[in-house]
Amino acid sequence: MGKTTFASEALNCSAPDTGNMEVLNLYGSEPIKQAWLAPLLEGEIRSAFCMTEPDSASSDATNIELRIERDGDDYVLNGRKWFSSGALAERCQVFIVMGKTNPKASAHLQQSMVVVPKDAPGVTIGRIPTVFGYLDRGGHPEVIFSDVRVPVDNLLGEEGGGFAISQARLGPGRIHHCMRALGAAERALEHMVRRSLERTTFGTLVAQKGLIQDWIAEARIDIDMAREYVLRTAYLMDTVGNKAAATEISGIKVAVPNVALKVIDRAIQVYGAAGVTQFTPLAELYAHIRTLRIADGPDEVHKMTIARREIRKYAPDFRMYATPSPGAQS
């Protein structure tokens, strides 16, 4: 599906809907499932996931600032989100929103998730960022929540469970991204080879240049290695569960977009000037895949978590931050 940008939507297997379907299925009440999950599964509507914020570093989800406050039988939401992918689409009718219900709780128990209809009073669209100049289908807009009221029954799971839900949601989403990135890499490799067979420089085909053959060979090797890594991760998710496969999920999230970017970049180089124009799919593929080094957690955070798990195999009490000794000044 990654070979064609609209394929996943056509088959109702696109972000953020797949992740939202899983969250609604696992944590939504029966009325919520009937109202929103059923039409999502049928492809009648689309949804958005409102977690990332413009004023906080969302690589640490405990930073989020949007407030969700209880008022009688309602929750009242105030704050801003952005990169709410797909929110501009006409068929997008519902948001899953993460915010703080109890800022005084421990860091990972402050957040909750609620279901918010897109047409709820107080929901407005703000800025509409582009990605390297591209406006993707449905966009990635800023969504502003001003005294937005929803029934308390719209809570997903329990109060304070939002952080745990976000981690459960993002695991499957990451492997979907990686699978599609492999498709994009395959398409880029095909373009690289075909172009090299069409162009002649200094008396020989580009495909006859040793450097280009090296690029083609490396692309084939890298894509196949990355695919095996993704398949192994999928097998672990199916057999031992997402939590046990967390290291592998983080690993593919780092490895696969970087492999795809390398292949796409070299395909652009083989194409020359045409590769950065709208006349080939390569520039758009690059823009899309480059965002995957940030979306669903930046490379640096995934590497940090992988390293921490490896270190704890040998030092189970290892902590990321030193604990001050008794009496020491903070």
Secondary structure, DSSP 8 states (H G I E B T S, - for coil): -TTSTTHHHHTT--TTHHHHHHHHHHH--HHHIIIIIHHHHTTS-EEEEE---TTS-TTSGGG---EEEEETTEEEEEEEE---TTTTSTTEEEEEEEEES-TTS-GGGSEEEEEEETTSTTEEE-----BTTB--TT----EEEEEEEEEGGGEESSTT-HHHHHHHHHHHHHHHHHHHHHHHHHHHHHHHHHHHHH-EETTEEGGGSHHHHHHHHHHHHHHHHHHHHHHHHHHHHHHT-TTTTHHHHHHHHHHHHHHHHHHHHHHHHHHGGGGGSTTSSHHHHHHHHHHTTTTTS-HHHHHHHHHHHHHHHH-TT--SS----TT---
